Amino acid sequence: MSRVRVAAVQMVSAAELAPNLDAAARLVAAAAAAGARLVALPENFYCIGRAESDKLRLREPEGRGPIQDFLAHVARKHGVWLVGGTAPLACADERRIRSACLVYDDAGKRVARYDKMHLFRFSAGDERYDEARTLEAGDHPVAVASPFGRLALSVCYDVRYPELYRALAPFDAMFVPSAFTVPTGAAHWETLLRARAIENQAYVIAPAQGGTHAGGRRTYGHSMIVDPWGEILAVQEEGEGVLLAEMDDARIQEVQAALPAHANRRMH
């Protein structure tokens, strides 16, 4: 890997597919123009509707469809590795989808698929969510080899489950495409991301949704890139944009040499 520029894309996705693909294309192009070779989109970049069930109408079969074709095309066009946030892939249950994090190489070939394993459930005040109504949980963790090191995949609520990342260790970077709520984000987002970076001694790239969506839903934003020591390298509070940072394997080695936490583990 040596040293590579990475980008986390923050979006405020609409309820219709076309404007979201247009925005994602523009933001990935900006990231590539700024020198990024590894770019990540947020969870549900393709749609945040007025209801959770709005995603079902955009479901695609494995391997083809407008969203998957778009991701492959954009990665190939700009010559970047692209972590495609999540895409709505069909499953056996027609009332649900898999929320799949897809990775494409710089030739537009899909090289990994991770289906979100932990489904968000939250009830406080006026906010209530139960993703199990529309999503089918994935059943295994995924990491992928790349020119930039070993990349661990996760989605949003997964970040609360450190055992997921332990199952994939060691790796050089983990991705957490997200659409955090404002209450949970304000309370826990930064703490969780920095903790995952520190305990795994790896980079965290967490592109997020950040703003007010159709129907009044608000997402927390604060897309973030964190280094293996837990230092925040880049953050954007609200609105769409592109965060850039350098990922350096020398920094990983420096942290691990100074504090050999992996070698000191007693429980496996």
Secondary structure, DSSP 8 states (H G I E B T S, - for coil): --EEEEEEEEB---SSHHHHHHHHHHHHHHHHHTT-SEEE--TTTT---SSGGGGGGG-B-TT-SHHHHHHHHHHHHHT-EEE---EEEE-SSTT-EEEEEEEE-TTS-EEEEEE--S--EEEETTEEEEGGGTB----S--EEEETTEEEEE--GGGGG-HHHHHHH-S-SEEE--B--BHHHIIIIIHHHHHHHHHHHTSEEEE-BB-SB-GGG-BB---EEEE-TTS-EEEEE-SSSEEEEEEEEHHHHHHHHHHS-TTTT----
